[in-house]
């Protein structure tokens, strides 16, 4: 059975009043160098997460919106591996230096609790964390003050009508930026 999960993702930069990504001119987005990076790395998400597909997205002056579809049956692998360590904490065939090597440490209550609450490999949280990290790394070479707000907004898209409404909103966002009220989409 194939499980597809579609989600609207919204990522504000911090502080939201800074226009790190560019400006809107005549209803179209004009990117800064950081905005170009944000777009480039967003488009490359499927290259790093084969189970993720991108729908409509828009980079705005101080935030971005995008639709991600997750195929729930694909085996997840990470590109963050530098060694060949596997433990019982990993539920998929993922090799990572973040897994605990000691069997005794892996079974400690603290480690079990942390494993239970940590983002799972291939999850939307992991994808967005990786995206924010790579954009931040490169953007800080341009502006040392660049940062994202700590969290991001996500919303599961429940049906085709909702998908169409959200995709249309994203596509027209630069034209309607003066009266943006994206929270009402949800």
N, C-alpha and C positions, 0 to 999 in steps of 0.2 A: 504494500500500500504506500503510495506517495503522499506525503503530507507537505503542503505548501503553506507557508505563513508569509503573508504580506504585511508590511509595517511601514507607517509614516515615521520618519526620523527627523527631528529638528534639533539642530546644534547651534546654540548662540555662542558668539565669542564673548570674551569678558574684557573690560566692561562693555555691555551691549551698545553703548553710545559710540564706541570707536568703529570706524569704517575700515577695518583691516583688509577686507576683501575687494573693495572698490567703491564705485558710486553708480547711481542710476542716472542715465542721461537719455532723454526722449523715450522713456519706457524700456530701455535696454541697459543691461548691466555692463559696465566698463571695469574690467578687472585690474587690480594692482598685481604686483608680482606674487604676493601672498594669495590673492584670489585665484591666480592661475595655478598655483600649487594645490590649493584646495580642490579645484576642479580636476586637475590631473590625477591626484591621489584618489578622489572619489571614483573616477572612471576605472581605476585599476583594482578596485576591490575584488571583482570576480577573478582576477589573475592570482590573487592570494587566497581566496576563499571560493573554491570551485562550486560549492553548494549555494552560493549567493548570486542573485541576478538583480540588476538595477532597473528601476522604472524611471519615471520622470524625476528630475532633481533640478534644483536651482541654488546657485550661490548668490546670496544677497550681500549688501555692504557689511552687515554685522552678524549674519547668521546664515544657515543653509537649511534647506528642506530636501528630503529625498525619500524615495520609496525603495525598499529592499524586499525581495522575495527570497525566502529561505526554503530550500528543498530539504525536508526533514529526514530523508532516508540515505543521504550521501554520507559516506565515512569522512570524518573530519581529520585533516592533517594540518599541522602548523608549520610555518616557515621560520619560527623563532628558535628552532632546535640548533644546538651546537654540539651536543654529545648524543650518545646512543643509550641513554638511561631510560628504563621503563619500570614503573612500579604498579602496585595494585591500586593506587589512587587514580590512575588514568583509566577511564572507562572505554576509550577508543584507542586505536593504534597511533598514539601520539607520543613522540619522543621529545622531552623537554628538560631543560636544566632546572626547571622550577619544581619538578617532582622530588620528593624526599628519597634519598638513597638508602638510608638506614631503615630496616624493617621495623625496628623498635620505635623509631620516631614517627613512622608512617601510621602506627597504630595508636599513637597518643590521642587522648580526647581533644586536645587543642587542635591538632592537625586534622582530625576528622571533622571538627566543627568548621575550620577554615576551608577545607575542601568542599564541604556542603554549601557554604555561602559564597564561594568564589565563582566568578563567571566561568561557565563551561566552555571548553574549546568549541569554536564554531558558532557560538551564540551571537545574537545581535550585540550584546554587551562587549564581547570580545572583538567583534568586527569594528564597532565604533571606537572602542579603546585603541585599537591598532591604527585606525584612520586618524584619530585625534593626535596620537603620538607622532606619527610620521609627518603630519602637517606641522605640528608644533616644532619638531626638530629642525625642519627646513625653514620655517617661517622665522624662527628666532635668529637665523643668520641674517635676515633682512631687518627685522625689528625685534630687539631683545625683549620688548614689553608684551609681545604677542602671547595670548593665553585664551583658552576656552573657558566657559563656565564649567564648573566641576561635573555636572551631570548633563544628561541629554533627555529630550522628550521622545517617547515612542508611543505609538498607538497601533494596535492590530487593526488592519483594514478588513472589515467583516464581509463585504459582498461587492459585486461588480458596480453597483450604483455609487457606493461610497468611494471605491477606487477611482471611478471616473470623476467624481466631484473633487477629490483630493488632487488627482493628476491635473485637472483643469486649473485648480487654484495655484498649483506649483508653476505651471506653464505661464500663467498670467500674473504671477507675483510681482515682477518688476513694474508692470503697467499700473498695478493697484497698490504700490508700496506706500502711498500716502495714507491709505486707510486700512493698513494691514491689521487683521484681527484673526490670526491663524488658530488661536485657541478655540474659536467658535467652530472650526472644522470638526473638532472632536465632539 
